[in-house]
Amino acid sequence: MAAKKIYQRKLIWVLLILAIPISIYSYYLIRSPIPTFRNSISRILRLWNIESKILIVNKRPVQIYEGGKKNSETVILLHGFGGNALLTWMRIMPALTKKYHVIAPDLLASNFLTLNPYRYSIQSEADLVLAIMNQLKIEQASFVGLSVGGWTSLLITLSHPEMVNKLILIESAGTKTEVPEIASLILTDRNAAKKFLQLLFYNPPPLPGFVLDQMVLSSTRVRPVYMRILKYFLKNSEPYLVDQWLRSIEKPTLIIHGREDQVI
């Protein structure tokens, strides 16, 4: 009986000790859900030796995620417009680093609030990636590009084919197509945020209300700047549409398109 009481006391103390960090984490998660979530994922990725680094590229800080053995084949992961490397590639990076040297940079579009809309184009993204490769002394890589990341990969392949090993294009932009309605980023309330997620994901993540509210607040705050950047990005990038040059690409290429995709 005495042993049982001692066990119960120890259990209570263990639960109390666990409750403190959980309570602190919950506080920050509710107060600032998106940054807290990103920080948590970054810590988890370190378990796979995937490190977050800041490079100064053309006097501009650029966040990259790097993992895997540096003497292995390099794979560069390029996200889409308005996304970022962490949230786009967090589930695939641990698998890839088992075999490849993986680089996942935040493209300029991930920090669109800092961009000059009149000078920004898809060529700006290609120049950034080439500068990162030069700084990290990467002579050749295979590219996995999603949406605008695919367009960036295509431009690099066309202008510097010697630097490209293989291509994987996922829902790639870069040809003459209509801009999806989802790009307007109109999130007026929780229902609109849920609809947005249903368009983006086949199985949308079950996000709590306070996260949906943060999405609405963030999109409302940045939408005027975002729409101006998007408008000039499309205008400035039109000369770089690759329709007429696609046949000249001789690199092994895998094209992936989602059967359930409701956007592209």
C-alpha atoms as a printed R data frame, in Angstrom:
    type eleno elety resid chain resno       x      y       z
1   ATOM     1    CA   MET     A     1   0.000  0.000   0.000
2   ATOM     2    CA   ALA     A     2   2.862  2.392   0.866
3   ATOM     3    CA   ALA     A     3   4.581  1.536  -2.418
4   ATOM     4    CA   LYS     A     4   1.370  2.353  -4.292
5   ATOM     5    CA   LYS     A     5   1.141  5.788  -2.652
6   ATOM     6    CA   ILE     A     6   4.787  6.517  -3.501
7   ATOM     7    CA   TYR     A     7   4.107  5.497  -7.126
8   ATOM     8    CA   GLN     A     8   1.037  7.758  -7.271
9   ATOM     9    CA   ARG     A     9   3.015 10.725  -5.887
10  ATOM    10    CA   LYS     A    10   5.785 10.163  -8.422
11  ATOM    11    CA   LEU     A    11   3.213  9.964 -11.194
12  ATOM    12    CA   ILE     A    12   1.639 13.261 -10.087
13  ATOM    13    CA   TRP     A    13   5.069 14.954 -10.045
14  ATOM    14    CA   VAL     A    14   5.904 13.594 -13.504
15  ATOM    15    CA   LEU     A    15   2.582 14.881 -14.862
16  ATOM    16    CA   LEU     A    16   3.152 18.286 -13.266
17  ATOM    17    CA   ILE     A    17   6.660 18.510 -14.721
18  ATOM    18    CA   LEU     A    18   5.321 17.598 -18.173
19  ATOM    19    CA   ALA     A    19   2.434 20.040 -17.837
20  ATOM    20    CA   ILE     A    20   4.734 23.056 -17.459
21  ATOM    21    CA   PRO     A    21   6.450 22.917 -20.902
22  ATOM    22    CA   ILE     A    22   3.181 21.828 -22.537
23  ATOM    23    CA   SER     A    23   1.387 24.834 -21.009
24  ATOM    24    CA   ILE     A    24   4.159 27.214 -22.117
25  ATOM    25    CA   TYR     A    25   4.124 25.767 -25.643
26  ATOM    26    CA   SER     A    26   0.309 25.992 -25.809
27  ATOM    27    CA   TYR     A    27   0.460 29.646 -24.728
28  ATOM    28    CA   TYR     A    28   2.866 30.579 -27.515
29  ATOM    29    CA   LEU     A    29   1.012 28.387 -30.017
30  ATOM    30    CA   ILE     A    30  -2.273 30.184 -29.375
31  ATOM    31    CA   ARG     A    31  -0.637 33.603 -29.227
32  ATOM    32    CA   SER     A    32   1.516 33.154 -32.356
33  ATOM    33    CA   PRO     A    33   0.587 29.831 -34.001
34  ATOM    34    CA   ILE     A    34   2.414 30.003 -37.339
35  ATOM    35    CA   PRO     A    35   5.892 31.106 -36.086
36  ATOM    36    CA   THR     A    36   5.648 28.669 -33.154
37  ATOM    37    CA   PHE     A    37   4.738 25.822 -35.515
38  ATOM    38    CA   ARG     A    38   7.646 26.677 -37.832
39  ATOM    39    CA   ASN     A    39  10.104 26.763 -34.936
40  ATOM    40    CA   SER     A    40   8.837 23.396 -33.718
41  ATOM    41    CA   ILE     A    41   9.256 21.799 -37.154
42  ATOM    42    CA   SER     A    42  12.781 23.233 -37.450
43  ATOM    43    CA   ARG     A    43  13.718 21.575 -34.151
44  ATOM    44    CA   ILE     A    44  12.249 18.259 -35.299
45  ATOM    45    CA   LEU     A    45  14.203 18.404 -38.573
46  ATOM    46    CA   ARG     A    46  17.430 18.721 -36.591
47  ATOM    47    CA   LEU     A    47  16.845 15.137 -35.461
48  ATOM    48    CA   TRP     A    48  17.567 14.194 -39.093
49  ATOM    49    CA   ASN     A    49  20.561 16.561 -39.143
50  ATOM    50    CA   ILE     A    50  18.715 19.033 -41.345
51  ATOM    51    CA   GLU     A    51  19.966 22.449 -40.308
52  ATOM    52    CA   SER     A    52  18.495 25.889 -40.874
53  ATOM    53    CA   LYS     A    53  21.103 28.420 -42.032
54  ATOM    54    CA   ILE     A    54  21.171 32.040 -43.112
55  ATOM    55    CA   LEU     A    55  23.242 32.877 -46.179
56  ATOM    56    CA   ILE     A    56  23.985 36.438 -47.256
57  ATOM    57    CA   VAL     A    57  23.345 36.381 -51.010
58  ATOM    58    CA   ASN     A    58  23.799 39.632 -52.919
59  ATOM    59    CA   LYS     A    59  23.609 41.515 -49.597
60  ATOM    60    CA   ARG     A    60  20.297 39.822 -48.806
61  ATOM    61    CA   PRO     A    61  19.734 37.252 -46.003
62  ATOM    62    CA   VAL     A    62  18.386 33.983 -47.379
63  ATOM    63    CA   GLN     A    63  17.241 31.090 -45.209
64  ATOM    64    CA   ILE     A    64  18.101 27.611 -46.419
65  ATOM    65    CA   TYR     A    65  17.651 24.106 -45.046
66  ATOM    66    CA   GLU     A    66  20.517 21.715 -45.663
67  ATOM    67    CA   GLY     A    67  20.989 18.049 -44.827
68  ATOM    68    CA   GLY     A    68  22.552 14.796 -46.006
69  ATOM    69    CA   LYS     A    69  26.156 13.990 -46.895
70  ATOM    70    CA   LYS     A    70  27.809 16.739 -48.921
71  ATOM    71    CA   ASN     A    71  29.693 14.235 -51.083
72  ATOM    72    CA   SER     A    72  26.374 12.743 -52.270
73  ATOM    73    CA   GLU     A    73  24.372 13.902 -55.276
74  ATOM    74    CA   THR     A    74  22.825 17.303 -54.551
75  ATOM    75    CA   VAL     A    75  19.064 17.817 -54.800
76  ATOM    76    CA   ILE     A    76  17.694 21.362 -54.682
77  ATOM    77    CA   LEU     A    77  14.039 21.788 -53.633
78  ATOM    78    CA   LEU     A    78  12.279 24.932 -54.871
79  ATOM    79    CA   HIS     A    79   8.871 25.896 -53.444
80  ATOM    80    CA   GLY     A    80   6.056 27.893 -55.020
81  ATOM    81    CA   PHE     A    81   4.998 31.556 -54.966
82  ATOM    82    CA   GLY     A    82   4.214 32.799 -51.459
83  ATOM    83    CA   GLY     A    83   5.261 29.504 -49.860
84  ATOM    84    CA   ASN     A    84   8.481 28.702 -48.055
85  ATOM    85    CA   ALA     A    85  10.976 25.854 -47.938
86  ATOM    86    CA   LEU     A    86  10.080 24.580 -44.471
87  ATOM    87    CA   LEU     A    87   6.320 24.169 -44.834
88  ATOM    88    CA   THR     A    88   6.562 22.905 -48.430
89  ATOM    89    CA   TRP     A    89   9.268 20.272 -47.988
90  ATOM    90    CA   MET     A    90   9.248 19.381 -44.267
91  ATOM    91    CA   ARG     A    91   7.805 15.883 -44.831
92  ATOM    92    CA   ILE     A    92  10.026 14.941 -47.776
93  ATOM    93    CA   MET     A    93  13.406 16.289 -46.616
94  ATOM    94    CA   PRO     A    94  14.104 13.575 -43.989
95  ATOM    95    CA   ALA     A    95  13.548 10.834 -46.604
96  ATOM    96    CA   LEU     A    96  15.745 12.506 -49.219
97  ATOM    97    CA   THR     A    97  18.662 13.188 -46.882
98  ATOM    98    CA   LYS     A    98  19.172  9.434 -46.398
99  ATOM    99    CA   LYS     A    99  20.580  9.289 -49.931
100 ATOM   100    CA   TYR     A   100  21.136 12.849 -51.162
101 ATOM   101    CA   HIS     A   101  22.697 16.146 -50.170
102 ATOM   102    CA   VAL     A   102  19.566 18.299 -49.919
103 ATOM   103    CA   ILE     A   103  19.294 22.075 -50.203
104 ATOM   104    CA   ALA     A   104  15.922 23.807 -49.741
105 ATOM   105    CA   PRO     A   105  16.139 27.615 -49.923
106 ATOM   106    CA   ASP     A   106  13.473 30.186 -49.204
107 ATOM   107    CA   LEU     A   107  12.924 31.882 -52.557
108 ATOM   108    CA   LEU     A   108  12.363 35.625 -52.844
109 ATOM   109    CA   ALA     A   109   8.611 35.004 -53.078
110 ATOM   110    CA   SER     A   110   8.574 33.706 -49.505
111 ATOM   111    CA   ASN     A   111   9.403 37.237 -48.291
112 ATOM   112    CA   PHE     A   112   7.372 39.177 -50.844
113 ATOM   113    CA   LEU     A   113   6.758 42.065 -48.420
114 ATOM   114    CA   THR     A   114  10.417 43.073 -48.869
115 ATOM   115    CA   LEU     A   115  10.426 42.972 -52.690
116 ATOM   116    CA   ASN     A   116  10.440 45.814 -55.179
117 ATOM   117    CA   PRO     A   117   7.455 44.848 -57.369
118 ATOM   118    CA   TYR     A   118   8.701 46.787 -60.394
119 ATOM   119    CA   ARG     A   119  11.956 44.799 -60.607
120 ATOM   120    CA   TYR     A   120  10.879 41.368 -59.402
121 ATOM   121    CA   SER     A   121  10.478 38.549 -61.947
122 ATOM   122    CA   ILE     A   122  11.024 34.814 -62.322
123 ATOM   123    CA   GLN     A   123  14.551 35.635 -63.512
124 ATOM   124    CA   SER     A   124  15.164 37.132 -60.052
125 ATOM   125    CA   GLU     A   125  14.438 33.709 -58.540
126 ATOM   126    CA   ALA     A   126  16.727 31.925 -61.004
127 ATOM   127    CA   ASP     A   127  19.517 34.402 -60.251
128 ATOM   128    CA   LEU     A   128  19.061 33.791 -56.510
129 ATOM   129    CA   VAL     A   129  19.339 30.001 -56.864
130 ATOM   130    CA   LEU     A   130  22.407 30.282 -59.094
131 ATOM   131    CA   ALA     A   131  24.037 32.603 -56.546
132 ATOM   132    CA   ILE     A   132  23.281 30.110 -53.743
133 ATOM   133    CA   MET     A   133  24.841 27.286 -55.777
134 ATOM   134    CA   ASN     A   134  27.905 29.414 -56.459
135 ATOM   135    CA   GLN     A   135  28.262 30.353 -52.781
136 ATOM   136    CA   LEU     A   136  27.923 26.725 -51.642
137 ATOM   137    CA   LYS     A   137  30.254 25.571 -54.459
138 ATOM   138    CA   ILE     A   138  27.636 23.272 -55.993
139 ATOM   139    CA   GLU     A   139  28.588 22.614 -59.605
140 ATOM   140    CA   GLN     A   140  25.604 20.433 -60.523
141 ATOM   141    CA   ALA     A   141  22.288 19.437 -58.910
142 ATOM   142    CA   SER     A   142  18.992 17.759 -59.586
143 ATOM   143    CA   PHE     A   143  16.027 20.094 -59.165
144 ATOM   144    CA   VAL     A   144  12.617 19.432 -57.663
145 ATOM   145    CA   GLY     A   145  10.409 22.437 -58.405
146 ATOM   146    CA   LEU     A   146   6.841 23.096 -57.312
147 ATOM   147    CA   SER     A   147   4.802 25.668 -59.274
148 ATOM   148    CA   VAL     A   148   7.003 28.786 -59.574
149 ATOM   149    CA   GLY     A   149   9.855 26.628 -58.258
150 ATOM   150    CA   GLY     A   150   9.391 24.457 -61.348
151 ATOM   151    CA   TRP     A   151   9.514 27.530 -63.580
152 ATOM   152    CA   THR     A   152  12.745 28.579 -61.864
153 ATOM   153    CA   SER     A   153  14.174 25.095 -62.438
154 ATOM   154    CA   LEU     A   154  13.262 25.271 -66.138
155 ATOM   155    CA   LEU     A   155  14.974 28.644 -66.578
156 ATOM   156    CA   ILE     A   156  18.157 27.379 -64.937
157 ATOM   157    CA   THR     A   157  18.077 24.269 -67.142
158 ATOM   158    CA   LEU     A   158  17.709 26.369 -70.292
159 ATOM   159    CA   SER     A   159  20.387 28.914 -69.387
160 ATOM   160    CA   HIS     A   160  22.878 26.646 -67.544
161 ATOM   161    CA   PRO     A   161  22.227 23.031 -68.634
162 ATOM   162    CA   GLU     A   162  25.670 21.973 -67.383
163 ATOM   163    CA   MET     A   163  24.519 22.743 -63.809
164 ATOM   164    CA   VAL     A   164  21.454 20.481 -63.987
165 ATOM   165    CA   ASN     A   165  21.446 16.701 -63.609
166 ATOM   166    CA   LYS     A   166  17.728 15.836 -63.556
167 ATOM   167    CA   LEU     A   167  14.400 17.646 -63.258
168 ATOM   168    CA   ILE     A   168  11.257 16.863 -61.277
169 ATOM   169    CA   LEU     A   169   8.479 19.330 -62.066
170 ATOM   170    CA   ILE     A   170   5.447 19.340 -59.759
171 ATOM   171    CA   GLU     A   171   2.468 21.358 -61.025
172 ATOM   172    CA   SER     A   172   5.059 23.563 -62.719
173 ATOM   173    CA   ALA     A   173   4.360 27.113 -63.822
174 ATOM   174    CA   GLY     A   174   6.194 28.694 -66.736
175 ATOM   175    CA   THR     A   175   3.865 28.142 -69.694
176 ATOM   176    CA   LYS     A   176   0.974 30.230 -70.964
177 ATOM   177    CA   THR     A   177  -1.826 29.350 -68.558
178 ATOM   178    CA   GLU     A   178  -4.483 31.218 -66.619
179 ATOM   179    CA   VAL     A   179  -3.613 32.385 -63.123
180 ATOM   180    CA   PRO     A   180  -5.609 30.237 -60.659
181 ATOM   181    CA   GLU     A   181  -8.374 32.001 -58.743
182 ATOM   182    CA   ILE     A   182  -6.815 30.828 -55.477
183 ATOM   183    CA   ALA     A   183  -3.891 33.214 -56.121
184 ATOM   184    CA   SER     A   184  -6.128 36.156 -55.166
185 ATOM   185    CA   LEU     A   185  -5.693 35.156 -51.505
186 ATOM   186    CA   ILE     A   186  -9.106 36.337 -50.310
187 ATOM   187    CA   LEU     A   187  -9.609 34.932 -46.810
188 ATOM   188    CA   THR     A   188 -12.451 36.807 -45.151
189 ATOM   189    CA   ASP     A   189 -13.326 34.390 -42.332
190 ATOM   190    CA   ARG     A   190 -12.800 30.861 -41.010
191 ATOM   191    CA   ASN     A   191 -15.023 29.304 -43.684
192 ATOM   192    CA   ALA     A   192 -13.004 30.985 -46.432
193 ATOM   193    CA   ALA     A   193  -9.797 29.738 -44.803
194 ATOM   194    CA   LYS     A   194 -11.193 26.177 -44.672
195 ATOM   195    CA   LYS     A   195 -12.178 26.395 -48.368
196 ATOM   196    CA   PHE     A   196  -8.664 27.631 -49.173
197 ATOM   197    CA   LEU     A   197  -7.165 24.574 -47.426
198 ATOM   198    CA   GLN     A   198  -9.601 22.232 -49.179
199 ATOM   199    CA   LEU     A   199  -8.377 23.551 -52.524
200 ATOM   200    CA   LEU     A   200  -4.729 23.222 -51.530
201 ATOM   201    CA   PHE     A   201  -4.853 19.761 -49.915
202 ATOM   202    CA   TYR     A   202  -6.516 16.487 -50.836
203 ATOM   203    CA   ASN     A   203  -6.779 15.793 -47.084
204 ATOM   204    CA   PRO     A   204  -6.724 19.237 -45.375
205 ATOM   205    CA   PRO     A   205  -4.979 19.364 -41.993
206 ATOM   206    CA   PRO     A   206  -7.435 19.678 -39.071
207 ATOM   207    CA   LEU     A   207  -6.423 23.174 -37.949
208 ATOM   208    CA   PRO     A   208  -8.009 24.670 -34.817
209 ATOM   209    CA   GLY     A   209 -10.032 27.872 -35.033
210 ATOM   210    CA   PHE     A   210  -7.332 30.150 -33.646
211 ATOM   211    CA   VAL     A   211  -4.960 29.060 -36.451
212 ATOM   212    CA   LEU     A   212  -7.625 29.743 -39.084
213 ATOM   213    CA   ASP     A   213  -8.155 33.171 -37.498
214 ATOM   214    CA   GLN     A   214  -4.418 33.850 -37.783
215 ATOM   215    CA   MET     A   215  -4.526 32.888 -41.470
216 ATOM   216    CA   VAL     A   216  -7.389 35.332 -42.068
217 ATOM   217    CA   LEU     A   217  -5.630 38.099 -40.143
218 ATOM   218    CA   SER     A   218  -2.341 37.577 -41.981
219 ATOM   219    CA   SER     A   219  -3.907 37.430 -45.443
220 ATOM   220    CA   THR     A   220  -5.982 40.564 -44.775
221 ATOM   221    CA   ARG     A   221  -2.888 42.432 -43.608
222 ATOM   222    CA   VAL     A   222  -0.634 41.510 -46.532
223 ATOM   223    CA   ARG     A   223  -3.144 41.187 -49.386
224 ATOM   224    CA   PRO     A   224  -2.698 44.698 -50.945
225 ATOM   225    CA   VAL     A   225   1.089 44.284 -51.120
226 ATOM   226    CA   TYR     A   226   0.792 40.650 -52.201
227 ATOM   227    CA   MET     A   227  -1.545 41.499 -55.093
228 ATOM   228    CA   ARG     A   228   0.765 44.280 -56.301
229 ATOM   229    CA   ILE     A   229   3.774 41.938 -56.198
230 ATOM   230    CA   LEU     A   230   1.825 39.207 -58.023
231 ATOM   231    CA   LYS     A   231   0.634 41.642 -60.708
232 ATOM   232    CA   TYR     A   232   4.114 42.906 -61.556
233 ATOM   233    CA   PHE     A   233   5.675 39.458 -61.171
234 ATOM   234    CA   LEU     A   234   3.379 38.120 -63.911
235 ATOM   235    CA   LYS     A   235   4.001 41.157 -66.115
236 ATOM   236    CA   ASN     A   236   7.798 41.152 -65.659
237 ATOM   237    CA   SER     A   237   8.026 37.368 -66.082
238 ATOM   238    CA   GLU     A   238   6.063 37.114 -69.336
239 ATOM   239    CA   PRO     A   239   9.235 37.274 -71.514
240 ATOM   240    CA   TYR     A   240  10.519 34.203 -69.645
241 ATOM   241    CA   LEU     A   241   7.624 31.861 -70.474
242 ATOM   242    CA   VAL     A   242   9.253 28.669 -71.713
243 ATOM   243    CA   ASP     A   243   6.683 27.275 -74.199
244 ATOM   244    CA   GLN     A   244   8.865 27.670 -77.294
245 ATOM   245    CA   TRP     A   245  12.007 26.281 -75.608
246 ATOM   246    CA   LEU     A   246  10.625 23.168 -73.892
247 ATOM   247    CA   ARG     A   247  11.641 20.856 -76.747
248 ATOM   248    CA   SER     A   248  15.283 21.886 -76.340
249 ATOM   249    CA   ILE     A   249  15.490 20.436 -72.819
250 ATOM   250    CA   GLU     A   250  17.354 17.130 -72.940
251 ATOM   251    CA   LYS     A   251  17.713 16.443 -69.212
252 ATOM   252    CA   PRO     A   252  15.842 13.447 -67.725
253 ATOM   253    CA   THR     A   253  12.571 14.969 -66.535
254 ATOM   254    CA   LEU     A   254   9.707 13.683 -64.409
255 ATOM   255    CA   ILE     A   255   6.459 15.660 -64.594
256 ATOM   256    CA   ILE     A   256   4.055 15.213 -61.673
257 ATOM   257    CA   HIS     A   257   0.451 16.423 -61.653
258 ATOM   258    CA   GLY     A   258  -2.081 15.604 -58.960
259 ATOM   259    CA   ARG     A   259  -5.180 13.771 -60.171
260 ATOM   260    CA   GLU     A   260  -7.206 15.457 -57.413
261 ATOM   261    CA   ASP     A   261  -5.728 18.916 -58.016
262 ATOM   262    CA   GLN     A   262  -8.488 21.538 -58.016
263 ATOM   263    CA   VAL     A   263  -6.201 24.538 -58.574
264 ATOM   264    CA   ILE     A   264  -4.065 23.957 -61.671
